[in-house]
Amino acid sequence: MRLTTKGRYAVTAMLDLALHAAQGPISLADISQRQDISLSYLEQLFSRLRRARLVDSVRGPGGGYLLACPTDDISVAKIIDAVNESVDATRCQGMSDCQTGNTCLTHHLWCDLSREIHGYLDGITLAALIERHEVQRIAERQRLHTDGDTIAISSP
């Protein structure tokens, strides 16, 4: 079983957006810098997240992305589903053709596991992740790191 980079990055980017939501619209460039995710990859992900109505975009100077609903309404499973990712424990991607076109002995076991994992991820919201102490600690480290990369220029 595996969750690909697409799903992992989408959840990471949405959590970053949620953590910085009080600052107003957040640019993908800021998320890219903090999370070390390619800007072009984020653009693809956020296009899908916008279509799924999980984020709204704001154009113009100071523009960026905002969450389209409260953090307690956005589950990890919704994010993964929005980017067309699945958590699938079967070898056949749920198609029941795992053994030369037929269902294998353990197919239903792995399908059940996939449903359990999806249910588990559906029970975890961005709000719950934000409350985790380790998430807050890492977000603070990232903030300090990116603030340290900022160069202040004073004019004479």
C-alpha positions as CSV (number, residue, x, y, z in Angstrom):
1,M,0.0,0.0,0.0
2,R,1.2,3.5,-0.7
3,L,0.1,7.0,-0.7
4,T,1.9,8.8,-3.5
5,T,3.6,12.2,-3.4
6,K,0.6,13.9,-4.8
7,G,-1.6,13.0,-1.8
8,R,1.2,13.7,0.7
9,Y,2.0,17.1,-0.8
10,A,-1.6,18.1,-1.0
11,V,-2.2,17.3,2.7
12,T,1.1,19.1,3.6
13,A,0.2,22.2,1.5
14,M,-3.4,22.4,2.9
15,L,-2.1,22.1,6.5
16,D,0.4,24.9,5.7
17,L,-2.4,27.0,4.3
18,A,-4.5,26.3,7.4
19,L,-1.7,27.2,9.8
20,H,-1.2,30.6,8.1
21,A,-4.9,31.3,7.4
22,A,-5.0,34.3,9.8
23,Q,-2.5,36.1,7.5
24,G,-5.0,36.3,4.7
25,P,-4.4,34.9,1.2
26,I,-1.3,32.8,1.1
27,S,0.8,32.6,-2.0
28,L,1.9,29.2,-3.4
29,A,5.4,30.6,-3.5
30,D,5.3,30.9,0.3
31,I,4.0,27.4,0.7
32,S,6.6,26.2,-1.8
33,Q,9.4,27.8,0.2
34,R,8.3,26.6,3.6
35,Q,7.5,23.0,2.5
36,D,10.1,22.6,-0.1
37,I,7.5,21.6,-2.8
38,S,7.9,22.7,-6.4
39,L,5.8,25.7,-7.3
40,S,4.6,24.2,-10.5
41,Y,3.5,21.0,-8.6
42,L,1.6,23.1,-6.1
43,E,-0.1,24.9,-9.0
44,Q,-1.4,21.6,-10.3
45,L,-2.5,20.5,-6.9
46,F,-4.3,23.7,-6.0
47,S,-6.1,23.7,-9.3
48,R,-7.7,20.4,-8.2
49,L,-8.3,21.6,-4.7
50,R,-10.1,24.7,-6.0
51,R,-12.3,22.5,-8.3
52,A,-13.1,20.4,-5.2
53,R,-14.1,23.7,-3.4
54,L,-11.6,23.2,-0.6
55,V,-9.7,26.4,-1.4
56,D,-10.6,29.8,-3.0
57,S,-8.2,31.9,-5.0
58,V,-7.7,35.6,-4.7
59,R,-6.1,37.4,-7.6
60,G,-4.0,40.5,-7.7
61,P,-1.4,42.0,-5.4
62,G,-1.5,40.3,-2.1
63,G,-3.4,37.5,-3.7
64,G,-3.1,33.8,-3.0
65,Y,-5.2,31.0,-1.6
66,L,-7.6,30.8,1.3
67,L,-9.4,27.8,2.7
68,A,-12.9,27.6,1.3
69,C,-14.4,26.1,4.5
70,P,-13.5,25.8,8.2
71,T,-10.6,23.6,9.2
72,D,-12.9,21.3,11.1
73,D,-14.8,20.6,7.8
74,I,-11.8,19.6,5.8
75,S,-10.6,16.0,6.4
76,V,-7.4,14.5,5.2
77,A,-9.5,12.0,3.1
78,K,-11.3,15.0,1.4
79,I,-7.9,16.4,0.4
80,I,-6.6,13.1,-0.9
81,D,-9.8,12.5,-2.8
82,A,-9.7,16.0,-4.3
83,V,-6.4,15.4,-6.0
84,N,-7.6,12.1,-7.4
85,E,-5.5,10.1,-5.1
86,S,-6.5,6.9,-3.4
87,V,-5.3,4.9,-0.5
88,D,-5.6,1.4,-2.0
89,A,-4.1,-1.7,-0.4
90,T,-5.0,-4.0,-3.3
91,R,-2.6,-4.9,-6.1
92,C,-5.3,-4.5,-8.7
93,Q,-6.4,-1.0,-7.8
94,G,-9.8,-2.5,-6.7
95,M,-10.6,-3.9,-10.1
96,S,-10.9,-7.5,-8.9
97,D,-8.5,-8.8,-11.6
98,C,-5.6,-9.4,-9.3
99,Q,-5.0,-13.0,-10.4
100,T,-4.8,-13.2,-14.2
101,G,-8.1,-11.5,-14.6
102,N,-9.8,-13.0,-11.5
103,T,-10.2,-12.1,-7.9
104,C,-7.4,-13.4,-5.6
105,L,-8.1,-15.0,-2.3
106,T,-7.2,-11.9,-0.3
107,H,-8.8,-9.3,-2.5
108,H,-11.6,-8.6,-0.1
109,L,-9.3,-8.3,2.9
110,W,-7.3,-5.6,1.1
111,C,-10.4,-3.8,0.0
112,D,-11.7,-3.8,3.6
113,L,-8.3,-2.4,4.7
114,S,-8.5,0.3,2.1
115,R,-12.0,1.3,3.4
116,E,-10.7,1.4,7.0
117,I,-7.8,3.6,6.1
118,H,-10.0,6.0,4.1
119,G,-12.4,6.1,7.1
120,Y,-9.5,6.8,9.5
121,L,-8.3,9.7,7.3
122,D,-11.8,11.0,7.0
123,G,-11.9,11.3,10.8
124,I,-8.8,13.5,10.9
125,T,-9.4,17.2,10.1
126,L,-7.0,20.1,9.5
127,A,-8.3,21.5,12.8
128,A,-7.2,18.4,14.6
129,L,-3.8,18.5,13.0
130,I,-3.3,22.1,13.8
131,E,-3.9,21.3,17.5
132,R,-1.1,18.8,17.6
133,H,1.9,20.0,19.5
134,E,4.5,18.5,17.1
135,V,2.7,20.3,14.2
136,Q,2.9,23.6,16.0
137,R,6.6,23.0,16.9
138,I,7.5,22.2,13.3
139,A,5.5,25.2,11.9
140,E,7.4,27.5,14.3
141,R,10.7,26.0,13.2
142,Q,9.7,26.6,9.5
143,R,8.6,30.1,10.3
144,L,11.9,30.9,12.0
145,H,13.8,29.3,9.1
146,T,12.0,31.3,6.4
147,D,12.2,34.5,8.5
148,G,15.9,34.0,8.8
149,D,16.1,33.7,5.0
150,T,14.5,37.2,4.6
151,I,17.0,40.0,4.1
152,A,16.0,43.3,5.5
153,I,17.1,46.3,3.4
154,S,17.0,49.7,5.0
155,S,17.1,52.8,3.0
156,P,19.4,55.7,3.9
